[in-house]
Amino acid sequence: MVEHTAENRGVAGSIPALAIFLVATAIVSPPQGSAAPFGGAWWGHTRQLVIARDGVAKEHIDDGCCIPVIVLDFRVSRAHGTWRDGRALATVIRVRYRSKQYFTRSHPAPHVGETRTIRLKRGLLLEGLTGAVYCNGRTKTPGRCGA
């Protein structure tokens, strides 16, 4: 039987403290490349975006009133930064056009396999595939997200 005393604790005595530190660090600082800063529900006037923890995003955009324009699924990867200033890649994995008339030669519709940058700026998500701007609960300037 081993007796645990102040003299023989050494490294073993610090293991619980190390474990607590590692768990707390993992919660506060997502791993580099994690989609965590981008995750959750985002919204704007007649548009919504949900990014799951695994980085799969589902986006739905209407025309500003009543006509669905596009439903887009993309994967968020290579994320870095924070909700105040972050970047990631968004790669289209599925697209359903509801009304292609909203896209032009100078503003083409996204297509499967296309990759663009998405950004976080002071709580706004700037989505580079469609050009949409989104807000969430941390957004300091919700007026940028529409009516």
Order of alpha helices (4+ residues) and beta strands (2+ residues): alpha-beta-beta-beta-beta-beta-beta-beta-beta
